[in-house]
Amino acid sequence: MTRFRPCIDLHDGQVKQIVGATLSDTGAPPTENFVSDRAPAWFADLYHKDELRGGHVIQLGAGNADAARDALQAWPGGMQLGGGINIRNAVEWLEAGASQVIVTSWLFDDDGKFREDRLRELANEVGRENVVVDLSCRSTESGWTVAMNRWQTLTSIDVTHATLETLAEWCSEYLVHAADVEGLCGGVDAELVDVLGAWAGIPITYAGGVASMADLELVADRSGGSVDVTVGSALDIFGGSGVKYDDLLAWNTGSR
């Protein structure tokens, strides 16, 4: 069944909800939907108390390492860690308490060409079961193209069943942000969900655009229950009004 998976998005050391398309390397500030006055560890403690496994902590740029460690230490082994992961620091983050590491930009060269050898190297270093590949993407003429560098640079690979099948040899899960709708609370990318749900392979978590519980029902319906979902800016604990945290807990237990 489709499950809710929690998130902790970090920017400048704070828990935030950001419009994904506004992240850039130019130094211009992104559009922020929410900035929490609570520490990252508070959210990790909450998820731990409610046994919400399989969520992720994402570092959106530099300056988030201490905040990320605090969150992981609040629930050792309870959450995945992404943002800046490479072969040199993956073991360190697992030892810091990450259940798995999420890798994106390091799998590509500076021109956005996919380096399958790097994925194999990472899987051999830490174990395939500890690797999550982030295939966050943007809508293009070819369908959905994976984007790196905080979703600003298009790469050489598209989100297709062939891609999912090939990379699954070297990872245990996928995380897919629909970057074009991330943070907008305007609804999920249903066609992308269709593509993900029609592939029968390793677990996939979709993120982007969730505005209400109806969007969770849509993901569950169109993926046949095979795709999990993350909720960000619409969630009440992140200042949103479209989705209540307690309703997500009830969803996961089947009591809603």
C-alpha positions, -999 to +999 in steps of 0.1 A: +000+000+000+010+036-005+026+049+027+033+084+039+071+089+044+082+119+065+109+145+056+132+170+071+144+195+045+174+216+057+185+249+043+211+271+060+209+248+090+171+253+095+141+231+087+124+248+058+099+241+030+112+257-003+097+260-038+121+236-055+124+255-088+138+286-070+169+268-057+200+280-075+238+284-073+236+321-080+234+332-044+198+344-049+176+334-020+150+307-028+113+312-022+105+299+013+071+286+022+080+278+058+109+283+082+106+264+115+117+277+148+121+241+160+153+222+157+157+194+132+159+169+161+124+179+172+110+166+139+131+134+141+119+128+176+083+132+165+088+107+136+105+083+160+077+085+185+052+077+157+074+050+141+074+067+107+103+048+091+117+053+056+117+091+057+146+113+047+167+142+058+178+164+028+206+189+029+197+217+004+232+231-001+261+237+023+259+247+059+235+219+070+259+191+083+255+199+120+217+201+117+216+169+098+237+151+124+215+163+151+185+149+134+201+116+127+213+113+163+178+119+175+168+087+158+198+066+148+189+043+119+155+058+115+160+082+085+178+083+052+203+112+045+207+130+012+225+161-001+262+161-010+266+123-007+296+108-025+321+079-021+342+098+003+315+106+029+289+079+026+303+057+053+306+087+076+269+095+073+259+059+078+280+058+110+264+091+120+230+073+121+216+074+086+196+043+077+207+047+041+224+074+020+207+092-009+229+100-038+222+123-068+246+148-082+278+128-076+265+102-101+270+126-129+300+145-143+301+183-146+283+181-179+255+160-165+266+127-181+256+097-159+285+078-144+273+043-138+308+033-125+303+057-096+270+040-086+287+006-087+316+019-067+292+033-040+272+001-038+303-019-034+316+004-007+286+006+015+263-022+002+235-020-023+210-021+006+223+012+020+220+032-013+190+052-024+192+069-058+175+102-061+160+105-096+144+139-090+134+153-123+119+181-145+094+178-173+111+180-207+102+171-243+115+136-237+093+131-206+111+136-173+148+143-172+168+138-140+181+171-126+212+176-104+228+205-085+196+212-065+174+204-095+190+232-116+211+212-142+195+186-165+214+154-169+218+128-196+191+103-183+154+103-183+130+086-158+120+056-178+113+020-170+147+011-186+165+035-163+147+022-133+155-014-142+192-007-149+200+013-118+181-010-095+210-035-096+230-010-075+205+005-051+176-006-029+152+024-033+144+054-054+134+089-043+117+110-070+110+147-065+089+163-093+109+195-092+086+215-113+057+212-087+078+209-056+066+233-029+037+247-049+009+227-032-008+226-066-012+189-069+010+160-078+024+152-113-001+124-119+015+113-152+049+108-135+032+088-108+017+066-136+052+059-150+066+051-115+036+029-105+037+009-137+072-003-130+073-033-107+107-031-089+123-017-058+105+007-035+099+043-048+090+074-029+074+103-048+076+139-036+062+171-050+030+191-051+009+173-025-019+197-015-045+175+003-053+140+013-069+136-021-034+137-036-023+107-015-054+089-027-045+098-063-009+084-058-023+052-042-048+047-070-027+055-100+003+036-087-017+006-075-004+013-040+032+007-051+046+042-047+050+059-013+046+097-009+062+126+010+042+157+021+060+190+026+046+225+023+009+215+027+015+197+060+004+215+092+037+208+111+054+228+083+029+256+085+005+242+058-032+240+059-040+213+034-029+181+052-029+173+089-001+152+104-026+131+124-044+122+092-012+109+077-006+088+108-041+074+104-035+068+067-004+047+074-023+025+099-053+021+077-076+038+102-085+067+080 
